[in-house]
Amino acid sequence: MIEEKLLSRKKPTYPVSQALNAYLKRYNRQTSIQVSYDDLLRFQGCITVYDKNEEDTLWVRCYYSDSERDIIDAALKKVYDILHSDGSDDLLDYLSVDAVDYCTFGNTKPFRIKIRNILNDGFTYFYVKKADASRVYGLELEHLLSPHRINFLVYDNTLIEEHIAGIPGDEFIADYIKDCTESELTQIAKEFVKFNERCFIRLLGDMRAYNYVVIPTHDFDRVSYAIRAIDFDQQCYEGRLKVYRPQFFKENLPMVQNVTARLKNQSIDQYKKEERALISKRLINTQSRYRSLMKCMRADKVSTPEKTKQLGRELHDFTKDVKFKRSRNMGSVLANVLDFVKRNYEHVHKV
């Protein structure tokens, strides 16, 4: 299991480059919003948010002066409309900002916005964060290479992310997994293997249990599960290869034990191959967009030379591909990983 000391204590925030901004504009990820992360920091007071068991969630509910609250509420409703609809003002009268919460835990310290539809009392969330190049690359790679699509917007130093619904991994392990049937546990094991492989291939690190969600879907005769990342802060930053494999985090030990108990090695290998094949197909189907993103990333800085060299060396030892030792930055490392996976797929299938 990975110990905490193997992760950097504080990951720096990397600015969004001009090239990445141009990419975001080209693919409709950039917008001119009316509220920034810094605007939300001007709250006048806050109270602790507790969960259903009266335990501290490490979020605080923010309160603003009357003069600022009206302006902030109007801007946040507009942001929601741009993120989830066509950006017109038709729906704004039916929306209410129920809460602005601030997270006191972790590197990013995001704001969580609760938006309610006053016509039917339904609500949803979105997040306002500091724009960080690592996170932006992570979100875009999730959109291109995973089974899941994701909405986000960037403007200047502010990042807007949609909420990803699901049961937090740590909560699922503590409260839900014990009640799953044998067939459900086997399916969860399969999904964890595929999730582990997906994170490894696209170099998404720090997938401890609270950084992903488990999503149950009720079919007519069963419940199926998917596992989905919700934190993209550690995209291509750390130098240790194990950091990119969720199986090595101690918080995920129950998931690993479930895989060991229910899957044979042959099945594990098969699921890994399936995930590599799916990623290869997505790469082939999104070549133009993927190449544009990699061009930005290879010219960008999202880690240190020391971490880049270490990761390249460990990947070389793992694959025996000399390209990894020649990688100049993390963008080149990732491009070489994905090219390695795609070349193997094309070789097998003679694409």
C-alpha positions as CSV (number, residue, x, y, z in Angstrom):
1,M,0.0,0.0,0.0
2,I,1.2,3.5,-0.8
3,E,2.0,5.6,2.3
4,E,1.1,9.3,2.4
5,K,4.8,10.4,2.2
6,L,5.0,9.1,-1.3
7,L,2.6,11.8,-2.4
8,S,3.8,15.4,-2.5
9,R,2.6,17.4,0.5
10,K,1.5,20.3,-1.6
11,K,1.0,20.2,-5.3
12,P,1.5,23.7,-6.9
13,T,-1.2,25.2,-9.1
14,Y,0.0,25.4,-12.7
15,P,-1.5,28.3,-14.8
16,V,-3.5,27.6,-17.9
17,S,-1.3,28.4,-20.9
18,Q,-2.3,30.5,-24.0
19,A,-2.1,27.3,-26.1
20,L,-4.4,25.4,-23.7
21,N,-6.8,28.4,-23.6
22,A,-7.0,28.4,-27.4
23,Y,-7.8,24.6,-27.3
24,L,-10.5,25.2,-24.7
25,K,-12.0,28.0,-26.8
26,R,-11.9,25.8,-29.9
27,Y,-13.9,23.0,-28.2
28,N,-16.3,25.3,-26.3
29,R,-14.8,24.8,-22.9
30,Q,-14.0,28.5,-22.4
31,T,-16.6,31.1,-21.4
32,S,-16.8,34.7,-20.1
33,I,-18.5,34.1,-16.7
34,Q,-19.7,36.8,-14.3
35,V,-18.3,35.4,-11.1
36,S,-14.8,34.2,-10.2
37,Y,-13.3,32.0,-7.5
38,D,-11.8,35.1,-5.9
39,D,-15.3,36.7,-5.8
40,L,-16.6,33.8,-3.7
41,L,-13.8,34.2,-1.2
42,R,-15.3,37.4,0.0
43,F,-17.8,35.8,2.3
44,Q,-18.6,37.5,5.6
45,G,-19.1,34.4,7.8
46,C,-19.6,30.7,7.7
47,I,-20.9,27.8,9.7
48,T,-19.9,24.1,9.8
49,V,-21.8,21.7,7.5
50,Y,-22.6,18.4,9.2
51,D,-23.7,15.1,7.6
52,K,-26.8,13.0,8.5
53,N,-24.8,11.5,11.4
54,E,-23.9,14.9,12.8
55,E,-20.2,14.5,11.8
56,D,-18.2,17.4,10.4
57,T,-18.0,17.2,6.6
58,L,-15.1,19.6,6.4
59,W,-17.3,21.9,4.4
60,V,-18.5,25.3,5.7
61,R,-21.6,27.2,4.5
62,C,-20.8,30.7,3.5
63,Y,-22.7,33.9,4.0
64,Y,-22.3,37.1,2.1
65,S,-23.4,40.7,2.7
66,D,-26.9,41.6,1.3
67,S,-25.3,43.8,-1.3
68,E,-23.0,41.1,-2.6
69,R,-25.4,38.2,-2.2
70,D,-27.8,39.4,-4.9
71,I,-25.0,39.9,-7.4
72,I,-23.4,36.5,-6.6
73,D,-26.7,34.6,-6.8
74,A,-27.5,36.1,-10.2
75,A,-24.0,35.3,-11.5
76,L,-24.1,31.7,-10.2
77,K,-27.5,31.0,-11.7
78,K,-26.2,32.3,-15.0
79,V,-23.1,30.0,-14.7
80,Y,-25.4,27.1,-14.1
81,D,-27.5,28.0,-17.2
82,I,-24.4,28.1,-19.4
83,L,-23.1,24.8,-18.0
84,H,-26.3,22.8,-18.3
85,S,-28.4,24.7,-20.9
86,D,-28.1,27.1,-23.8
87,G,-27.0,30.2,-21.7
88,S,-30.2,32.1,-22.4
89,D,-31.9,33.9,-19.5
90,D,-35.2,32.0,-19.8
91,L,-34.7,29.7,-16.9
92,L,-33.1,32.1,-14.4
93,D,-36.4,33.1,-12.7
94,Y,-37.0,29.5,-11.8
95,L,-33.6,28.9,-10.2
96,S,-32.5,29.5,-6.6
97,V,-29.0,29.4,-5.1
98,D,-29.7,27.4,-1.9
99,A,-26.2,27.2,-0.6
100,V,-22.6,28.2,-1.2
101,D,-20.3,25.8,0.6
102,Y,-16.5,26.1,0.9
103,C,-14.2,23.1,1.4
104,T,-11.5,23.5,4.0
105,F,-9.8,20.2,3.2
106,G,-7.3,19.4,0.4
107,N,-5.3,21.4,-2.1
108,T,-8.0,22.9,-4.2
109,K,-10.4,24.3,-1.6
110,P,-13.4,24.4,-4.0
111,F,-16.8,26.0,-3.6
112,R,-19.8,23.8,-4.0
113,I,-22.9,25.6,-5.3
114,K,-26.4,24.1,-4.7
115,I,-28.9,25.2,-7.3
116,R,-32.6,24.4,-6.8
117,N,-35.4,24.5,-9.4
118,I,-38.3,26.3,-7.6
119,L,-40.9,24.7,-9.8
120,N,-40.3,21.1,-8.8
121,D,-37.9,21.5,-5.8
122,G,-35.3,19.4,-7.6
123,F,-31.6,20.5,-7.0
124,T,-28.1,19.8,-8.3
125,Y,-24.6,21.0,-7.6
126,F,-21.7,22.5,-9.5
127,Y,-18.2,23.5,-8.3
128,V,-16.1,26.7,-8.6
129,K,-12.4,26.1,-8.3
130,K,-9.1,27.8,-9.1
131,A,-8.1,27.0,-12.7
132,D,-5.2,24.6,-12.6
133,A,-3.7,23.2,-15.9
134,S,-3.2,19.7,-14.4
135,R,-6.9,19.6,-13.5
136,V,-8.0,20.9,-16.8
137,Y,-6.0,18.3,-18.7
138,G,-7.4,15.6,-16.3
139,L,-11.0,16.7,-17.0
140,E,-10.5,16.8,-20.8
141,L,-8.7,13.4,-20.8
142,E,-11.6,11.9,-18.7
143,H,-14.0,13.2,-21.4
144,L,-12.0,11.8,-24.3
145,L,-10.7,8.5,-22.9
146,S,-13.2,7.2,-20.3
147,P,-16.8,5.9,-20.7
148,H,-18.0,9.1,-19.1
149,R,-18.6,12.6,-20.5
150,I,-18.1,15.6,-18.3
151,N,-19.0,19.3,-18.5
152,F,-16.6,22.1,-17.4
153,L,-15.9,25.7,-18.2
154,V,-12.7,27.8,-17.8
155,Y,-12.4,31.5,-17.6
156,D,-9.2,33.3,-16.6
157,N,-8.2,31.8,-13.2
158,T,-11.6,30.1,-12.5
159,L,-12.8,26.6,-13.3
160,I,-16.4,25.5,-13.2
161,E,-17.1,21.7,-12.9
162,E,-20.4,19.9,-13.0
163,H,-21.2,17.6,-10.1
164,I,-20.6,13.9,-10.6
165,A,-23.3,12.0,-8.8
166,G,-22.5,8.8,-7.0
167,I,-21.6,7.2,-3.6
168,P,-18.1,8.3,-2.4
169,G,-15.8,5.4,-2.5
170,D,-14.9,5.6,1.2
171,E,-18.6,5.7,2.1
172,F,-19.4,2.8,-0.2
173,I,-16.6,0.7,1.3
174,A,-17.7,1.5,4.9
175,D,-21.5,1.3,4.6
176,Y,-22.6,-0.4,1.3
177,I,-20.3,-3.1,0.1
178,K,-21.2,-5.5,3.0
179,D,-24.8,-5.6,1.8
180,C,-24.0,-6.5,-1.8
181,T,-24.8,-9.9,-3.2
182,E,-22.2,-12.3,-4.5
183,S,-23.0,-11.4,-8.1
184,E,-22.8,-7.7,-7.3
185,L,-19.5,-8.1,-5.5
186,T,-18.1,-9.9,-8.6
187,Q,-19.3,-7.1,-10.8
188,I,-17.7,-4.5,-8.5
189,A,-14.5,-6.4,-8.6
190,K,-14.5,-6.3,-12.4
191,E,-15.2,-2.6,-12.4
192,F,-12.4,-1.9,-10.0
193,V,-9.9,-3.7,-12.2
194,K,-11.0,-1.7,-15.2
195,F,-11.0,1.5,-13.2
196,N,-7.5,0.7,-11.9
197,E,-6.3,0.1,-15.5
198,R,-7.9,3.2,-16.9
199,C,-6.2,5.4,-14.2
200,F,-2.9,3.8,-14.8
201,I,-3.0,4.2,-18.6
202,R,-4.0,7.9,-18.6
203,L,-1.7,8.7,-15.6
204,L,-4.4,9.9,-13.2
205,G,-3.0,9.7,-9.7
206,D,-4.2,9.7,-6.1
207,M,-7.3,7.7,-6.6
208,R,-7.9,7.1,-2.9
209,A,-11.4,6.1,-1.9
210,Y,-12.7,9.6,-1.4
211,N,-11.5,10.7,-4.9
212,Y,-13.9,8.4,-6.8
213,V,-17.5,7.5,-6.6
214,V,-19.4,4.2,-7.1
215,I,-22.5,4.6,-9.2
216,P,-25.3,2.0,-8.8
217,T,-27.7,1.6,-11.8
218,H,-30.9,-0.4,-11.3
219,D,-31.6,-2.7,-14.1
220,F,-34.9,-4.7,-14.2
221,D,-33.4,-7.8,-12.5
222,R,-30.1,-6.5,-10.9
223,V,-28.0,-3.6,-9.8
224,S,-24.9,-2.8,-11.8
225,Y,-22.1,-0.6,-10.7
226,A,-19.6,1.8,-12.3
227,I,-16.6,3.5,-10.7
228,R,-15.8,7.0,-11.7
229,A,-13.1,9.5,-10.8
230,I,-14.2,12.8,-9.3
231,D,-10.8,14.5,-8.6
232,F,-8.4,15.3,-11.4
233,D,-5.8,17.3,-9.4
234,Q,-3.1,14.7,-9.7
235,Q,-3.1,14.3,-13.5
236,C,0.5,13.6,-14.5
237,Y,2.2,15.1,-11.5
238,E,3.9,12.5,-9.3
239,G,7.0,10.6,-10.2
240,R,6.1,7.3,-8.6
241,L,4.4,4.9,-10.9
242,K,2.4,3.2,-8.1
243,V,0.6,6.5,-7.4
244,Y,-1.3,6.0,-10.7
245,R,-2.6,2.6,-9.6
246,P,-5.6,2.8,-7.2
247,Q,-4.9,-0.8,-6.0
248,F,-1.8,0.4,-4.0
249,F,-3.6,2.9,-1.8
250,K,-4.4,1.5,1.7
251,E,-7.9,3.1,1.6
252,N,-8.7,0.8,-1.4
253,L,-7.6,-2.5,0.4
254,P,-11.2,-3.8,0.7
255,M,-11.7,-3.3,-3.0
256,V,-8.5,-5.1,-3.7
257,Q,-9.4,-8.0,-1.4
258,N,-12.8,-8.3,-3.2
259,V,-11.0,-8.6,-6.5
260,T,-8.6,-11.3,-5.1
261,A,-11.5,-13.2,-3.6
262,R,-13.7,-13.2,-6.7
263,L,-11.6,-13.0,-9.8
264,K,-9.0,-15.4,-11.2
265,N,-5.8,-14.0,-12.7
266,Q,-7.0,-14.9,-16.2
267,S,-10.2,-12.8,-15.7
268,I,-8.2,-9.9,-14.3
269,D,-5.9,-10.0,-17.4
270,Q,-8.9,-10.1,-19.7
271,Y,-10.6,-7.1,-18.1
272,K,-7.3,-5.2,-18.4
273,K,-7.1,-6.0,-22.1
274,E,-10.7,-4.9,-22.5
275,E,-10.0,-1.6,-20.9
276,R,-6.9,-1.0,-23.0
277,A,-8.8,-1.9,-26.2
278,L,-11.6,0.6,-25.3
279,I,-9.1,3.4,-24.7
280,S,-7.4,2.6,-27.9
281,K,-10.7,2.8,-29.8
282,R,-11.5,6.1,-28.2
283,L,-8.0,7.4,-29.2
284,I,-8.7,6.4,-32.8
285,N,-12.1,8.0,-32.8
286,T,-11.0,11.3,-31.3
287,Q,-7.6,11.6,-33.1
288,S,-7.9,15.3,-34.1
289,R,-9.0,16.5,-30.7
290,Y,-6.6,14.2,-28.9
291,R,-3.6,15.4,-31.0
292,S,-4.5,19.0,-30.3
293,L,-4.6,18.4,-26.6
294,M,-1.3,16.5,-26.6
295,K,0.3,19.3,-28.6
296,C,-0.7,21.7,-25.8
297,M,0.4,19.3,-23.0
298,R,3.8,18.5,-24.5
299,A,4.6,22.2,-24.6
300,D,3.3,22.8,-21.1
301,K,4.6,22.4,-17.5
302,V,2.5,20.4,-15.1
303,S,5.2,18.8,-13.0
304,T,8.9,19.0,-12.1
305,P,11.9,17.7,-14.2
306,E,12.8,15.4,-11.3
307,K,9.3,13.8,-11.2
308,T,9.2,13.5,-15.0
309,K,12.6,11.8,-15.0
310,Q,11.6,9.4,-12.3
311,L,8.3,8.4,-13.9
312,G,10.0,8.0,-17.3
313,R,12.5,5.7,-15.7
314,E,9.9,3.6,-13.9
315,L,7.8,3.3,-17.1
316,H,10.9,2.2,-19.0
317,D,11.5,-0.5,-16.5
318,F,7.9,-1.6,-16.7
319,T,7.6,-1.6,-20.5
320,K,11.2,-1.8,-21.8
321,D,10.3,1.0,-24.2
322,V,13.2,3.5,-24.5
323,K,10.9,6.3,-25.4
324,F,10.0,6.8,-21.8
325,K,13.5,7.6,-20.8
326,R,13.7,10.3,-23.5
327,S,10.5,12.1,-22.4
328,R,11.2,15.7,-21.8
329,N,8.0,16.5,-19.7
330,M,4.9,14.9,-18.4
331,G,3.0,15.7,-21.6
332,S,5.5,13.6,-23.6
333,V,5.4,10.8,-20.9
334,L,1.6,10.6,-21.2
335,A,1.6,10.7,-25.0
336,N,4.2,7.9,-25.1
337,V,2.0,5.8,-22.7
338,L,-1.1,6.2,-24.8
339,D,0.9,5.6,-28.0
340,F,2.3,2.4,-26.5
341,V,-1.2,1.1,-25.7
342,K,-2.6,2.1,-29.1
343,R,0.3,0.5,-31.0
344,N,-0.2,-2.7,-29.2
345,Y,-3.9,-2.7,-30.0
346,E,-3.3,-1.9,-33.7
347,H,-0.6,-4.6,-33.9
348,V,-3.0,-7.3,-32.5
349,H,-6.0,-6.1,-34.7
350,K,-3.9,-5.1,-37.8
351,V,-5.6,-1.7,-37.8
